[in-house]
Amino acid sequence: MSQPFEPGVQSVVFGDDPVEIALERLAASPTELATLELWADHFPPTDDADDLAALQRHLEDAGLDVRGYGVVDLADTGEAREYVAFAARLGADYVTVNYPPDRDDITEELIELGAEFEVDVAIHNYSSIHHDDLSRVFSSIDDVRAVLETYDDSRLGVCVDTGHFLAAAVDPAAVIPAVGDRIVAVHLKDTSDAELEALPGAGVLELERIVGLLADHADYAGPLPLLIEYELPAERAVEALADAERNVREAINALE
């Protein structure tokens, strides 16, 4: 397998739980996930040393490494600095972002910030699930590819959200070859008749096919984070996470 993978979780799966409760629930779960993308709403940027020390203790207790931070929604220039700086303060490798695809000024600012703080910037795609105005988000392959082709910078990449592409009637399997060498992280989300946002492997997402395509096309330096993500009722979060981890690891093991 040419591309190693690192299964993990986006903390949004724990919904409105305070971050310390979310991390305690994760630590007590029957999972072996050690990689986290920290949702910005769970822990907004701060310079408070006590708050940061408390977060670090919770992360250590849960055995978690923060690989990414986000998703950060940007409407204008001047908004991204605190988030990119905070991602660097956390020791994260990347920050996931969303903004209007035609805002070259935001793209250019993000590239500058990525270089300044030595943090990768990963464009995250969305769909009508969370956004009424799709002109304000990256929702198609063309949206993502156009910016990546215009700005061929090593700090600018993409976070592929499989669930949002499915909701936008875009096949994630077509996205991966198109942007493979710029993929920084993957949000593994599914959709089904029963759940609009289902855990990966519980709906139409062809996990083995997706992982196989990532192995063939992704070219990220270091283990590629495959982050489990869904927004299910809070009482189902931990049980669903164990099922999702099993599905993801089975898809990875199928490559061997």
KEZA-398608 format. One line per 10 residues: their letters; for each residue x, y, z of C-alpha. Coordinates in nm, 4 decimals, padded with zeros to 6 digits, always signed. Each point is the difference from the previous one (the first is absolute). Example, Ala and Ser with C-alpha at 12.3 -4.5 7.8 and 13.67 -1.06 7.14 Angstrom:
BEGIN
as) +01.2300:-00.4500:+00.7800  +00.1370:+00.3440:-00.0660
This chain:
BEGIN
msqpfepgvq) +00.0000:+00.0000:+00.0000  +00.1615:+00.3229:-00.1151  -00.1862:+00.2298:+00.2400  -00.0191:-00.0667:+00.3755  -00.3203:+00.0984:+00.1760  -00.0811:+00.1216:+00.3483  -00.3606:-00.0592:+00.1110  -00.1316:+00.2734:+00.2261  -00.3050:+00.2010:+00.0938  -00.1357:+00.3518:-00.0442
svvfgddpve) -00.1185:+00.1146:+00.3408  -00.3247:+00.1321:-00.1512  -00.1361:-00.3543:+00.0443  -00.0525:+00.0886:+00.3670  -00.2236:+00.2912:-00.0932  -00.0613:+00.2627:+00.2662  +00.1893:-00.1813:+00.2748  +00.2652:+00.2205:+00.1629  +00.3421:-00.0994:-00.1281  +00.1027:-00.1597:+00.3322
ialerlaasp) -00.3132:-00.2178:-00.0015  +00.0533:-00.0931:-00.3654  +00.3582:-00.1069:+00.0707  -00.1036:-00.1935:+00.3107  -00.2646:-00.1862:-00.2006  +00.2555:-00.0770:-00.2686  +00.2539:-00.1207:+00.2557  -00.2627:-00.2303:+00.1537  -00.1114:-00.1378:-00.3362  +00.1072:-00.3436:-00.1289
telatlelwa) +00.1943:+00.1583:-00.2850  +00.3707:+00.0204:-00.0738  -00.0106:+00.3352:-00.1753  +00.2919:+00.2261:+00.0888  -00.0385:+00.2704:-00.2658  -00.2277:+00.2994:+00.0414  -00.1151:+00.2899:-00.2105  -00.1228:+00.2495:+00.2579  -00.3207:+00.1793:-00.0951  +00.0470:+00.3755:+00.0289
dhfpptddad) -00.3355:+00.0333:+00.1805  +00.1202:-00.2441:+00.2651  +00.3034:+00.2138:+00.0786  +00.0179:+00.3486:-00.1557  +00.3396:+00.1701:-00.0309  +00.1394:+00.1246:+00.3304  +00.3249:+00.1242:+00.1528  -00.1054:-00.0972:+00.3520  +00.2787:-00.2184:+00.1397  -00.2248:-00.1715:+00.2545
dlaalqrhle) -00.2605:-00.0923:-00.2612  +00.2702:-00.1368:-00.2306  +00.1591:-00.1994:+00.2810  -00.3388:-00.1489:+00.0927  -00.0616:-00.0969:-00.3627  +00.3410:-00.1631:-00.0198  -00.0718:-00.2037:+00.3131  -00.3306:-00.1220:-00.1440  +00.1715:-00.0932:-00.3280  +00.2751:-00.1903:+00.1812
dagldvrgyg) -00.2539:-00.1829:+00.2170  -00.1872:-00.1031:-00.3145  +00.3228:-00.0983:-00.1794  -00.0740:+00.2363:-00.2870  +00.2199:+00.1895:-00.2413  -00.1527:+00.3110:-00.1608  +00.0851:-00.0301:-00.3687  -00.2467:+00.2644:-00.1246  -00.2192:+00.2901:+00.1058  -00.3256:+00.1247:-00.1516
vvdladtgea) -00.2188:+00.0239:-00.1922  +00.0375:+00.3784:-00.0024  -00.2561:+00.1968:-00.2014  +00.1425:+00.3225:-00.1417  -00.1953:+00.2850:-00.1543  +00.2778:+00.2533:-00.0545  +00.3705:+00.0668:+00.0303  +00.1332:+00.0725:+00.3463  -00.1981:-00.2832:+00.1591  +00.2357:-00.2944:-00.0500
reyvafaarl) +00.3104:+00.1043:+00.1921  -00.1188:-00.0912:+00.3496  -00.1101:-00.3451:-00.1178  +00.3183:-00.0859:-00.1879  +00.2115:+00.1325:+00.2862  -00.2014:-00.2072:+00.2464  +00.0362:-00.3129:-00.2121  +00.3756:+00.0513:+00.0140  -00.0191:+00.0540:+00.3782  -00.1792:-00.3348:+00.0310
gadyvtvnyp) +00.2731:-00.1693:-00.2014  -00.2468:-00.0838:-00.2776  +00.1248:-00.0765:-00.3493  -00.2900:+00.1708:-00.1754  -00.3100:+00.2149:+00.0329  -00.3165:-00.0750:-00.1977  -00.1742:+00.3030:-00.1492  -00.3050:+00.1000:-00.1994  -00.0605:+00.3301:-00.1803  -00.1493:+00.1264:-00.3285
pdrdditeel) +00.1952:-00.1656:-00.2862  +00.0292:+00.3252:-00.1955  +00.1789:+00.1833:+00.2823  +00.3580:-00.0101:-00.1267  +00.0958:+00.2521:+00.2674  -00.0931:-00.2490:+00.2733  +00.1910:-00.2767:-00.1778  +00.3102:+00.2172:-00.0235  -00.0233:+00.0959:+00.3652  -00.0340:-00.3650:+00.1014
ielgaefevd) +00.3099:-00.0936:-00.1995  +00.1974:+00.2777:+00.1698  -00.1217:-00.1100:+00.3434  +00.0788:-00.3634:-00.0739  +00.3579:+00.0939:-00.0839  +00.0311:+00.2303:+00.3020  -00.1253:-00.2562:+00.2519  +00.1187:-00.3140:-00.1848  -00.3516:-00.1430:-00.0075  -00.1722:-00.1497:-00.3048
vaihnyssih) -00.3318:+00.1494:-00.1076  -00.2617:-00.2513:-00.1185  -00.3064:+00.1202:-00.1924  -00.3080:-00.1848:+00.1265  -00.2981:-00.0647:-00.2273  -00.3610:+00.0459:+00.1066  -00.3479:-00.0618:-00.1362  -00.3546:+00.1221:+00.0493  -00.0183:-00.1989:+00.3264  +00.1434:+00.2957:+00.1889
hddlsrvfss) +00.0010:+00.2819:-00.2565  -00.2864:+00.1521:-00.1979  +00.2270:+00.2101:-00.2223  +00.2444:-00.2330:-00.1749  +00.1862:+00.2966:-00.1486  +00.1425:+00.0501:+00.3495  +00.1555:-00.3472:+00.0198  +00.2065:-00.2499:-00.1954  -00.2576:-00.2549:-00.1155  +00.1314:-00.1425:-00.3284
iddvravlet) +00.3175:-00.1511:-00.1391  +00.0383:+00.3048:-00.2234  -00.0249:+00.2382:+00.2971  +00.2856:-00.1766:+00.1755  +00.2171:-00.0744:-00.3011  -00.0201:+00.3546:-00.1385  +00.1530:+00.1493:+00.3141  +00.2640:-00.2723:+00.0341  +00.1067:+00.0442:-00.3629  +00.0150:+00.3781:+00.0313
yddsrlgvcv) +00.2033:-00.0205:+00.3204  +00.2516:-00.2815:-00.0304  +00.1376:+00.0449:+00.3497  +00.1217:-00.2792:+00.2260  -00.1873:+00.1431:+00.3003  -00.3386:+00.0075:-00.1762  -00.1893:-00.3255:-00.0292  -00.3403:-00.1571:+00.0476  -00.1943:-00.1884:+00.2646  -00.2352:-00.2333:-00.1866
dtghflaaav) -00.3332:-00.0373:+00.1802  -00.1568:-00.3076:-00.1575  -00.3433:+00.0566:+00.1529  -00.0391:+00.3531:-00.1283  +00.1107:-00.1039:-00.3491  -00.2584:-00.2790:+00.0082  -00.2677:+00.2475:+00.1110  +00.0990:+00.2250:-00.2899  -00.0384:-00.2939:-00.2434  +00.3766:-00.0109:-00.0524
dpaavipavg) +00.1696:-00.3409:+00.0091  +00.2922:+00.0184:+00.2477  +00.1705:-00.2670:-00.2101  +00.0219:+00.2552:-00.2825  +00.1374:+00.2692:+00.2300  +00.3010:-00.1910:+00.1288  +00.1834:-00.0484:-00.3330  -00.0750:+00.3635:-00.0897  +00.1635:+00.1498:+00.3089  +00.1923:-00.2955:+00.1444
drivavhlkd) +00.3429:+00.1563:+00.0331  -00.1490:+00.2956:+00.1921  -00.2033:-00.2010:+00.2536  +00.0970:+00.0912:+00.3575  -00.2775:-00.1832:+00.1866  -00.3226:-00.1899:-00.0638  -00.3278:+00.0285:+00.1907  -00.1623:-00.3403:-00.0362  -00.3729:+00.0675:+00.0175  -00.2784:-00.2047:-00.1563
tsdaelealp) -00.3659:+00.0449:-00.0901  -00.2908:-00.2418:-00.0136  -00.3773:-00.0116:-00.0226  -00.0121:-00.0226:+00.3803  +00.2617:+00.2649:+00.0858  +00.0884:+00.3135:-00.1955  +00.3390:-00.0064:+00.1743  +00.0817:-00.3643:+00.0659  +00.3149:-00.1536:+00.1413  +00.2462:-00.1149:-00.2687
gagvleleri) -00.0915:-00.3407:-00.1330  -00.3662:+00.0204:+00.1026  -00.1302:+00.1481:-00.3253  +00.0939:+00.0377:-00.3646  +00.3674:+00.0886:+00.0485  +00.2250:-00.2705:-00.1479  +00.2657:+00.0085:+00.2687  +00.2352:-00.2582:-00.1497  -00.0120:+00.1730:-00.3370  +00.0663:+00.3412:+00.1575
vglladhady) +00.2924:-00.1265:+00.2060  +00.1416:-00.1772:-00.3045  -00.0168:+00.3189:-00.2069  +00.1679:+00.1942:+00.2792  +00.2780:-00.2588:+00.0068  +00.0492:+00.0493:-00.3741  -00.0329:+00.3790:-00.0235  +00.0652:+00.1734:+00.3332  +00.3526:+00.1267:+00.0525  +00.0010:+00.1538:+00.3465
agplplliey) +00.3196:+00.0148:+00.2041  -00.0753:-00.2214:+00.2986  -00.2945:-00.2236:+00.0830  -00.3129:+00.1376:-00.1673  -00.2700:+00.0734:+00.2613  -00.3211:-00.1907:-00.0751  -00.2366:+00.1731:+00.2392  -00.3321:-00.1527:+00.0995  -00.2710:+00.2632:-00.0045  -00.3770:+00.0060:+00.0416
elpaeravea) -00.2647:+00.2014:+00.1804  -00.2234:-00.2532:+00.1723  -00.1939:+00.0285:+00.3287  +00.2429:+00.0402:+00.2902  -00.1100:-00.3222:+00.1684  +00.1133:-00.1963:-00.3072  +00.3358:+00.1697:-00.0452  +00.2251:-00.2512:+00.1769  -00.1732:-00.3147:-00.1258  +00.0063:+00.1356:-00.3541
ladaernvre) +00.3686:+00.0877:+00.0329  +00.0938:-00.3584:+00.0848  -00.1941:-00.1258:-00.3022  +00.1551:+00.2641:-00.2242  +00.3534:-00.0803:+00.1135  -00.0552:-00.3676:-00.0775  -00.1251:+00.0852:-00.3492  +00.2928:+00.2315:-00.0729  +00.2630:-00.2437:+00.1248  -00.1560:-00.2829:-00.2012
ainale) +00.0209:+00.2154:-00.3131  +00.3675:+00.0768:+00.0694  +00.0809:-00.3639:+00.0738  -00.1669:-00.1076:-00.3254  +00.2871:+00.1703:-00.1867  +00.2636:-00.2253:+00.1530
